[in-house]
Structure formats: structure tokens, C-alpha cells
Amino acid sequence: MEASIEMYLDQQSRKESQRVVSEMVDSCFNACIYNFRTRKIDPKEKLCLYQCTDKYFRHATKSGRIMTEQQLLMKDAAAASAPSQ
């Protein structure tokens, strides 16, 4: 049972990571890319993309840390409430 919970949490974590990256790409592209007349990204667009992606990665790192802490707390609570053998 514990293994299936861990597998589920791992799967949810991966899905969340994919969602965050997809959201980041959409959001940063829409916010930063405005010049479609050339194939190159201009310096202002590059700076905007850097700042935007940095913000998302910092958020994802913090969220991941909190999620891991919550998973450990849930695991500890489950272990504490399990009957002793």
C-alpha cells in the first residue's frame, strides 16, 4: 500500500512539473516575444525571457520543496498511526 502511495505522489509530482513548464513557456512567450519580423530574439526579449523563466523556476523549486515536506509529514503521520507489529 505504501509503495502505491509513493508511486501516486511521484506521478502527481511529475504531472505538476510538466504543467508548470508548459505554463511557463506559454506565459513567458506571450509576455516577452513581440517581434515576429526577424528570426532572432532581440536583447529586450532575451532579458524578459530570462527574468520570466527565472521567476517560474524559483517558484517551482519552492513549491517542490514544500510538496516534499508535506509528503514526508504525511508519511510520518501514516507510520505513527499504523498499528505496531
C-alpha positions in Angstrom: 0.0 0.0 0.0 2.8 2.4 0.9 4.5 1.8 -2.4 1.4 2.6 -4.3 1.0 5.9 -2.4 4.6 6.8 -3.2 4.1 5.9 -6.9 1.0 8.0 -7.0 2.7 11.0 -5.3 5.7 10.6 -7.7 3.3 10.6 -10.7 1.5 13.6 -9.4 4.8 15.4 -8.9 5.8 14.7 -12.5 2.5 15.9 -13.8 2.7 19.1 -11.8 6.3 19.7 -13.1 5.1 19.3 -16.7 2.2 21.6 -16.1 4.5 24.3 -14.6 6.9 24.1 -17.5 4.1 24.2 -20.0 2.5 27.2 -18.2 5.9 28.9 -18.1 6.5 28.5 -21.8 3.1 29.9 -22.7 3.2 32.7 -20.2 6.8 33.8 -20.9 6.4 33.6 -24.7 3.2 35.7 -24.6 4.7 38.2 -22.2 8.1 38.6 -23.9 8.0 37.8 -27.6 6.6 40.6 -29.6 8.8 41.0 -32.7 8.0 38.4 -35.4 9.6 40.2 -38.3 13.0 38.6 -37.7 14.1 35.1 -36.8 16.3 36.3 -33.9 15.2 37.2 -30.5 16.2 40.8 -29.7 18.0 41.7 -26.5 14.9 43.0 -24.7 13.1 39.8 -25.4 16.0 37.7 -24.2 16.2 39.7 -20.9 12.4 39.4 -20.5 12.6 35.6 -21.1 15.4 35.2 -18.7 13.6 37.1 -15.9 10.3 35.3 -16.6 11.8 31.8 -16.6 13.9 32.6 -13.6 10.8 33.6 -11.7 9.0 30.4 -12.7 11.9 28.1 -11.8 12.3 29.8 -8.4 8.6 29.3 -7.8 8.8 25.7 -8.9 11.7 25.0 -6.7 10.0 26.5 -3.6 6.8 24.6 -4.5 8.7 21.4 -4.9 10.4 21.8 -1.5 7.0 22.4 0.2 5.5 19.5 -1.6 8.3 17.2 -0.5 8.0 18.4 3.1 4.2 17.7 3.0 4.9 14.2 1.6 7.3 13.5 4.4 4.8 14.7 7.0 2.1 12.5 5.5 4.4 9.5 5.5 5.5 10.2 9.1 1.8 10.5 10.2 0.9 7.3 8.4 3.8 5.5 10.1 2.8 6.9 13.5 -0.9 5.8 13.1 0.0 2.3 11.8 -0.5 -0.5 14.3 2.6 -1.9 15.8 3.5 -5.4 14.9 
